Amino acid sequence: MNPNEAAEQVDVLIAGAGPTGLSTALALAPLGLRVVLADPQDAARLADPPPDGRELALTHRTEALLRQWRLWDRLPAQARAPLQAASVSTGGAQAALRLDASHARVGLPPLPALPRPGWLPQALPWLPDLAVRALGRAGQAPIDADTHLGTLVSQNALRRVLWEGCAALPGIQVLAGHRLESMQRDDDGVTVRLVGPQGQALVLRASLLVAADGRLSAVRRMAGLVAELHDFGRSAIVCRMRHEQPHRQVAHEAFHHGHTLAVLPLADAPDLGGGGQAGALPPHCSSFVVTAPSELAQRWMALPAADYAATIEPWLDGQLGRIQPGPGEESRRHLYPLVATWAPRLVSQRVVLVGDAAVGMHPVTAHGFNLGLYSAETLARQIARRARGGQVDPADARALEAYDREHRHTARWIFRGTNAIVRLFTDDRPAARLARQATLHLAERLPPVKALVVRQLVDA
Ligand SMILES: Cc1cc2nc3c(=O)[nH]c(=O)nc-3n(C[C@H](O)[C@H](O)[C@H](O)COP(=O)(O)OP(=O)(O)OC[C@H]3O[C@@H](n4cnc5c(N)ncnc54)[C@H](O)[C@@H]3O)c2cc1C
């Protein structure tokens, strides 16, 4: 690739039109920048993605951003469900933590910023940040007690509205069916080589290249940015299931021995008839997320749908009554191997990482896309701050450094804290079982701790 050959010039090239790539385009285009998104998936699939089983718990901050872009109300009612409360239990519900938005009412007096003690062991560099941030959050003014914890939104519906948002903005162009194959940088820009659906090459020149190509990002590698990889050796099976009893908008997370089950309340399924006769499908609907060692998860994936439902039903102690797979696609199971990634640097000469390419989260704390959206918003805000006399330079080095600092600060303790939770709650040795029962027991009885957890979930 010759960087000097005549290539079309754009301001920002985003590799990846997943939810974060689309969000980044929506955040940057209003700055007057010409943004091109490239993704190997074809246009029909990008515009109308099929269900992938993922129901994302979105925070209030995410909702506010999507409202600002006038996209929130475009999400169909069937694809979003408010989350009023959550319960967390371990090994048969002896110890349960119950959370709802009213728990965020508890406030502590604001605390001064804590010093960062030099003597703290190198192995725990994130601990002071965690303490400062956690105490700071507890001291914030109480949030609206009547509010909900968050909203569950189907990932494919979210992608559809983000796509529609991008299609409506003239500054955004999408190159569907195009994969970024290589890139070359110099002081003035990045020359990018894309390969199209028929194998044809397309060369573009951009001021800034944004890597939004997911947790195993090829662009990150091309830019020489390293990433830590945490393979949990486990996989998540996600699917929808019908049940007899209403869920009352409460989510349940149960850590059993060897596997975990999360039940996320969704909108009632469309009535397929049956008139209440025996054999009719129950109307209530939830997303069931089962996490287990990968080999066991593969075996459960191979079970017929009815046998899989029969495997899960006893774990619920009858809380939702009979559970049953819905018809056809509705109950299709999707398997996700659980690998978390963390890039210690998010920026390298004219290349920046966003979304899962920057921080790939374990889904247990439901932060992945929320953090991806925050990365898009932070990047755009830092670039806008450095604009001078109406001139916006998307590759301004100080803006990119500020983005790197702010987003790593936002994500660091959520990432480390989530991994610590995963380690504690999936360790089946007797001491770890006792420790997690004690943790839940204590948290249930300490209102300030509950306030902290709820504030983190809500992220208002
Ligand atoms: C089971 C499960 C549950 C989850 N629950 C939640 C939740 O409750 N809340 C939450 O906030 N998050 C949740 N997440 C996380 C969320 O799904 C991800 O954070 C989100 O999908 C990441 O979006 P992304 O756009 O960064 O990456 P991706 O969705 O991985 O998109 C990457 C895009 O890049 C494209 N691409 C790849 N290579 C190239 C290339 N060379 N050139 C150009 N394009 C390329 C791909 O085609 C793809 O479209 C969950 C995840 C899982 C697995």
Ligand as a Chemical Component Dictionary entry (heavy atoms), coordinates in Angstrom:
data_LIG
# 
_chem_comp.id                   LIG 
_chem_comp.type                 NON-POLYMER 
_chem_comp.pdbx_formal_charge   0 
_chem_comp.three_letter_code    LIG 
# 
loop_
_chem_comp_atom.comp_id 
_chem_comp_atom.atom_id 
_chem_comp_atom.alt_atom_id 
_chem_comp_atom.type_symbol 
_chem_comp_atom.charge 
_chem_comp_atom.model_Cartn_x 
_chem_comp_atom.model_Cartn_y 
_chem_comp_atom.model_Cartn_z 
_chem_comp_atom.pdbx_ordinal 
LIG C1  C1  C 0 -24.372 -12.760 26.932 1  
LIG C2  C2  C 0 -24.058 -11.286 26.879 2  
LIG C3  C3  C 0 -24.828 -10.388 27.618 3  
LIG C4  C4  C 0 -24.540 -9.020  27.607 4  
LIG N1  N1  N 0 -25.290 -8.188  28.384 5  
LIG C5  C5  C 0 -25.009 -6.860  28.392 6  
LIG C6  C6  C 0 -25.784 -5.961  29.204 7  
LIG O1  O1  O 0 -26.699 -6.358  29.926 8  
LIG N2  N2  N 0 -25.487 -4.628  29.164 9  
LIG C7  C7  C 0 -24.473 -4.140  28.386 10 
LIG O2  O2  O 0 -24.256 -2.918  28.381 11 
LIG N3  N3  N 0 -23.726 -4.964  27.621 12 
LIG C8  C8  C 0 -23.958 -6.313  27.608 13 
LIG N4  N4  N 0 -23.212 -7.147  26.819 14 
LIG C9  C9  C 0 -22.081 -6.588  26.055 15 
LIG C10 C10 C 0 -22.469 -6.034  24.671 16 
LIG O3  O3  O 0 -23.170 -6.998  23.920 17 
LIG C11 C11 C 0 -21.169 -5.632  23.967 18 
LIG O4  O4  O 0 -20.460 -4.772  24.820 19 
LIG C12 C12 C 0 -21.411 -4.922  22.632 20 
LIG O5  O5  O 0 -21.983 -5.775  21.690 21 
LIG C13 C13 C 0 -20.064 -4.448  22.064 22 
LIG O6  O6  O 0 -20.283 -3.710  20.902 23 
LIG P1  P1  P 0 -19.068 -3.295  19.949 24 
LIG O7  O7  O 0 -19.701 -2.543  18.838 25 
LIG O8  O8  O 0 -17.980 -2.666  20.735 26 
LIG O9  O9  O 0 -18.464 -4.678  19.409 27 
LIG P2  P2  P 0 -19.157 -5.800  18.512 28 
LIG O10 O10 O 0 -20.605 -5.925  18.831 29 
LIG O11 O11 O 0 -18.293 -7.013  18.677 30 
LIG O12 O12 O 0 -19.057 -5.253  17.011 31 
LIG C14 C14 C 0 -17.838 -5.271  16.304 32 
LIG C15 C15 C 0 -18.133 -5.007  14.824 33 
LIG O13 O13 O 0 -16.870 -4.918  14.136 34 
LIG C16 C16 C 0 -16.981 -5.587  12.883 35 
LIG N5  N5  N 0 -15.611 -5.961  12.472 36 
LIG C17 C17 C 0 -14.848 -7.002  12.886 37 
LIG N6  N6  N 0 -13.659 -6.997  12.272 38 
LIG C18 C18 C 0 -13.649 -5.922  11.432 39 
LIG C19 C19 C 0 -12.696 -5.380  10.511 40 
LIG N7  N7  N 0 -11.485 -5.939  10.327 41 
LIG N8  N8  N 0 -13.026 -4.276  9.804  42 
LIG C20 C20 C 0 -14.235 -3.668  9.973  43 
LIG N9  N9  N 0 -15.175 -4.147  10.835 44 
LIG C21 C21 C 0 -14.884 -5.254  11.557 45 
LIG C22 C22 C 0 -17.910 -6.762  13.174 46 
LIG O14 O14 O 0 -18.536 -7.244  11.998 47 
LIG C23 C23 C 0 -18.922 -6.123  14.141 48 
LIG O15 O15 O 0 -20.033 -5.578  13.468 49 
LIG C24 C24 C 0 -23.466 -8.528  26.828 50 
LIG C25 C25 C 0 -22.695 -9.418  26.066 51 
LIG C26 C26 C 0 -22.979 -10.785 26.104 52 
LIG C27 C27 C 0 -22.118 -11.747 25.292 53 
# 
loop_
_chem_comp_bond.comp_id 
_chem_comp_bond.atom_id_1 
_chem_comp_bond.atom_id_2 
_chem_comp_bond.value_order 
_chem_comp_bond.pdbx_ordinal 
LIG C1  C2  SING 1  
LIG C2  C3  SING 2  
LIG C2  C26 DOUB 3  
LIG C3  C4  DOUB 4  
LIG C4  N1  SING 5  
LIG C4  C24 SING 6  
LIG N1  C5  DOUB 7  
LIG C5  C6  SING 8  
LIG C5  C8  SING 9  
LIG C6  O1  DOUB 10 
LIG C6  N2  SING 11 
LIG N2  C7  SING 12 
LIG C7  O2  DOUB 13 
LIG C7  N3  SING 14 
LIG N3  C8  DOUB 15 
LIG C8  N4  SING 16 
LIG N4  C9  SING 17 
LIG N4  C24 SING 18 
LIG C9  C10 SING 19 
LIG C10 O3  SING 20 
LIG C10 C11 SING 21 
LIG C11 O4  SING 22 
LIG C11 C12 SING 23 
LIG C12 O5  SING 24 
LIG C12 C13 SING 25 
LIG C13 O6  SING 26 
LIG O6  P1  SING 27 
LIG P1  O7  DOUB 28 
LIG P1  O8  SING 29 
LIG P1  O9  SING 30 
LIG O9  P2  SING 31 
LIG P2  O10 DOUB 32 
LIG P2  O11 SING 33 
LIG P2  O12 SING 34 
LIG O12 C14 SING 35 
LIG C14 C15 SING 36 
LIG C15 O13 SING 37 
LIG C15 C23 SING 38 
LIG O13 C16 SING 39 
LIG C16 N5  SING 40 
LIG C16 C22 SING 41 
LIG N5  C17 SING 42 
LIG N5  C21 SING 43 
LIG C17 N6  DOUB 44 
LIG N6  C18 SING 45 
LIG C18 C19 SING 46 
LIG C18 C21 DOUB 47 
LIG C19 N7  SING 48 
LIG C19 N8  DOUB 49 
LIG N8  C20 SING 50 
LIG C20 N9  DOUB 51 
LIG N9  C21 SING 52 
LIG C22 O14 SING 53 
LIG C22 C23 SING 54 
LIG C23 O15 SING 55 
LIG C24 C25 DOUB 56 
LIG C25 C26 SING 57 
LIG C26 C27 SING 58 
# 
